[in-house]
Amino acid sequence: MGSLRAGKLSTGFLRRLLGRLPAPDSRVILGPRVGEDAAVIDFGDRLLVAKTDPITFATDRIGWYLVHVNANDLACLGARPRWLLVTCLLPEGRTDTGAVESLFDEIARSCSGLGVTVCGGHTEVTVGLERPILVGQMLGEVSRGRLVDKRRIRPGDVLLLTKGVAIEGTAVIARERADVVRRRLGRRWAERAARLLFDPGISVVRDAEIVCGAGAGFVHGMHDPTEGGVLQALRELAESARVGLRVRMEHIPVYPETRAVCDLLGLDPLGLLASGCLLVAADPAGAKPIEEALRKAGVPCSRIGEVCSRDEGVRWTHRGRPVAAPRIGRDELVRVFEDRKLPKSSKEPEVTKGEEEKKRRG
């Protein structure tokens, strides 16, 4: 039995672990499964949606990441994020009162922008940590008829993707390894990459609201790519829905800033931490109204493929020709943090309060 490497557990190992858990009670409508990021519990005419996720890579703007990453998974089920509990583990010898006050202010501002209430949590200074670790538990609710359940996805559905891939990963690299990015790409490109955190931003709550509003009855599933990038997200979507996918790689949008950072460090943007884009599986009859509503709201949307039978698996093409599935065992960001040659940032990239406030107001 070898030691595990940093990153997500393999799908097979995780499936075996989940198989050891006791069966959920009858009120659990959606429980732990590979490819599912939140639980759904029956509360009568309303459904409670619960989610937990840590922030382990970022240190700069960590409170912003925490709130939006957790809220995203609730939005993907059609739920409204409402309540947040936070566990803050802070490194001994590297934390002062000012840093903690700034962290709490950032969490408060981020929650305020989404209408979320912080209703509890725990904070401590912990031995043995190199950087802060935040763990959030987000709760929300949705009416029974508006739950978006990936198990409804079926062959023939259209695959849509909002914005572009690796928004979060690009911003994390530009902020946590700013010295390298600035030195090699220049200050302007480094700041542009860092600003992706707010513009277009890592939240998909608004994207999901638009999709559900325009495609009521036609939206069969939504998923937000996170660790492992859009590659892992597509595999998770197929696993959860028990379907196959045909994916056209040339239609997957990559921002110039992401392309520049990935080329610099030898990373594949399709396998890089990707909060900020939203995968949607929709009935073909509803795809066009969804696309039009997103574009009217200023949210880019691309058709990247379609759902097929499970027997076909996840198949990739590039300009009509079949290509081998990209092989990425863990998120590309892990490689960046494991590379001891890359120094940590000595200065935070400049993002003005006005830019942050503008993004928060939508």
N, C-alpha and C positions, 0 to 999 in steps of 0.2 A: 504494500500500500504506500504509494508515493505521496509526497506533500502536494497540496493544491496550489496552483498559481493564482495571482491576482486576477480578478474578473469574475464574471458570472459562472455559476456551475454549469456543466454540460447539461444539455436537455435530457439525455438518458439518465444521468445520475439524479437530477432534480426530480424526474418522473418517479424514480424508485423511492426517493425520500418522501415524496407526497403520498405514495402508496402506503406508507407506514402510519399515516395519520388516521385517527378514528373518523368514521363517516360523520359528516356534519348533520346537525339536527334539521328538522323539516322546514324551519324558517329560513335556512340559508339557501337562497335562490341561486347564487353564484359563489362557489367556494374556491379553494386553492386548486389551480390547474396551470399547466405550462401554457404560457401565452396570455394569461389573465393577470392584470395588475391591481385589481381591486375586488372586494367582496360586496355582495348585495344581500341584504337581510330584509325579510318581510316584516313591515310594520303596519299592515292593514292597507289602507288606501295609498299610503306612501311607502317607498322603499328607501331604506338606509343604505348608503354606499360608503364603504370604509376603505382606506388606503394608507399604507405606510411606505416611506422611502427615505434613505439616508442621502446626504451629500458628503462624498468622501474625497473627491478630487480637488474641488475648488476651495480657495480660502478667501479671495477677493469677492465681495458681493454674495457671500455664502447664504445670507438670509433671503436674498432675492431668488436664488436658485431653489432653496428649500420650499418656499411657498408655491412657486409656479410649477415645479416638477411634480409636486403632490397634487395640486389642483388639476393638472392636465389629465391624469388618469381618471378622475371623477367625471370630467367633461366628456371623455371618450365613451362613457356609458350613458350620456345624456343627462347626467346629474348636475345640480348646481352645488359648487363647493360652499360650505357654510361654516364649519368649525375646524380649528387646528389645535393639536397638542404638539409640543416641541420638546425634545430632549437635546440639550446642548452639553457636549463634552469638550472641555477646553484644555489645551495643553499647559501643564505646570511650567512655570518659569518663563512663559512666552505670552502670558495674558495679563493685561492690566484692566483697571476699571473702565477706562475710556473705551477700550475695544469692546467690552461687554455692553456698555451703553449704546455704542454705535450699532452693534449686532441687533439689539432689541429694537432700536429705532427703525432699522431696515426691515425687520420682520413686520413691525407694525405698519409701516408705509406700504409694503407689498400686500399685506392682507387687506388694508383699507381699499386699495385699488380694485380688489376682487369682491369686496363685500364679505370678507371672511372674518370671523371672530376667533381670536386666540382664547381658548377656554381652559388651558392647563398645560402642564409639562414639568420639566425638571432641568436644572442647570447645576453643573459642578465643574471644578477644575480637577483634571484627572492626570494621574501619573502615567508615563509611558507613551504619550501621544506626541507626534511630530507636528501635527496641525489639528485645527478644530474639526470635530465630527458632529454634524447635526442630523437628527432623525426626526422626521415629521410624521404625524398621523392625521390625515385629513378626513373629515366626515362631511357628507353631503346627502341630498335627498332628491328623489325623482318620483313622479307619479308612475304608477304601474304601466300605463299605456305608452309612456315615453322612454322607457328603458331601451337602450341600444345594446343588444346582446349579440356578440360575434357568432354565436351558434346559429344565427339566422342567415349567415352568409351562404351563398349557393353558387354553383357553376353558372356562368353567364353574367355575373355581376361585374361592373366596371371598377377598376382600381384607380383612385384619384390620390394625388399627393399635393398638399398645400405648401407654399413657400419653397424652401430648398433644404437639402440635407446638411447635417453636421453643423448647424448653427451653434448649438451649445458647445460642442467640442472645439470649434474654431475660437469662440470667445474665451473658453477656459485656457487654451494654449496661449492666446495673445495676452492674457492677463497674468497667468502663472509663470510663463516663460517669456515675458515681455522683452527682456534684454536681448535674447537670441533673435526674436522676430523683428525687433526694431533695428538691430545691427545688420541683419541680412536683407530685410525687405524695405527698410526705411521707416521713418516715423509715421508718415501718412498712411501707409498700408497697415502698420501695427495698430494705429488708432481706429482705422476702419474695421479691422477684424475684431477688436475689442468691443466696438459699438454694436456688433451683431447681437450682443446680449440683450439690448433694448430695442434695436431696430434691424431686422424685423422682430426680434425678441424670441424668448424661449417659451412663451405661453401659447397654448392652442385653445384656450377656453373660448375666446371669441370665434375662432375658426369653427369649433364644434357647435357653438350656438347658431352660427349662420347655416351650417350644413343641416342641422336638425330642423331649423325653421323653414328652409327652402325645400328640403327633401323628406318631409314628414311622410312616413309610410314606405319610403323608398330606401332609406338608409339602413343597411343590414349589419354594419359593423364599423367601428372606428378604433384606431390604435395609434399611439404616439411613440415613434421610435426614440429609444433612449440609449442605454448601454449596448454596444455592439452595432449601433447605427441602423440604417435602413435595411441592411442585409439581415441582421438578426430580427428586426421587427417584422419583416416579411415572412421569415420562417415561423415566428411566433404566431402571426396571424393565421397562417396555414395550419399550424398545429392546433390552435384553439378552435378553429372553425371546421377542422377535419376536411380540408379541401386542398386542391392544388392551385398554383398561380402561374400565369405566364407574364413575365416582366420584361419590358422593353427598356434596356439600360440607357439608351441614348435619350430617353424622355425624362430621366431622373435629373432634376435641376440641381446644379452646384453653383454656389455663389463664387464670384471671382476671388473674394477674400479667402474663402475656404480652399479653393484650388491653389492659391499662392502659398498658403500655410502648409497644406498637405504636400505640395511639390517640394517645398523647402525641407521638410522633415522626412520625406519618403513614406507618407501615409496614404491609405486609401480612404477617400472621403465617404465612401459608402459603408465603411465599417467604423466610423467615428461617431462618438456620442452626439445624439441628434435631436434632443428636445427642441421644439420650435416648429417642426413640420407635423402634419397630421395625415395619416393613411385612412382612406375611406373606401369601403366596399358598398356600392349602391346598385340598385336595379337600373338597367340601362334607361328605362323610362324616366328616372329621376336624375340621371347624371347631368344632363344639360341645364336644368333649373338650378342645381347645386353649383355648377361651374359659373353660371351667370351671376348668381347671388354673391359668390365669393369675389369675383372680379369687380362687381359693382361696389363692393366694400373695400376694394383695394388689396385683396388677398390673392396672390398668384395661385393658380391651380393647374396641375398637369395630369393628363391621363397617362399612366405608366404601365397599364396592362389590364388583365382581366382574370377572373376566377375560373378555374377549370376543375375537373374531377380530381379527387385525391390520388387516384392511381397515377396521374401525370407528375405529381410532385411539384416542386418549385422549379420552373424552367426559365432560362434567361436567353434573350436574343439581343443582338446588336445590329441595327439596320437590316433586320429581317433574317439574319443568320444566327443559328444556335451557337451559344458560347458556354463554356464551362462555368459552373457556379463559382464565384469568387470564394476563396478559402481564407476566412478570418476566424480564428478560434476564440479571440477575445477582443475587447474594444481597443482600437488603435491608440486611444489616449493612454492606456496602461504603458505602452512602449515609451511614450514621452516621459512619463513620470519615473520609469525605471532607468532611463538613460542618465547616468550620473554626469555625463559631459555637459548636459544642459543646465545652466544655472537657474536658480529661482529668480523671480522678478525682484529688482531693487526699487522699482517705482511703479505705482499704479498707472495704467494708461488713462489718459484724460478723457473723461466723459462728463459733460456738464450736467448740472442739476436740471437745467432746462430741458435737455434731451431726455433725461430720465423721466421727468414729470410729463413731458409730451407723450412719451410711450405709455406711461401709466394711465393717462386719460384716454388712450386709444385714438 
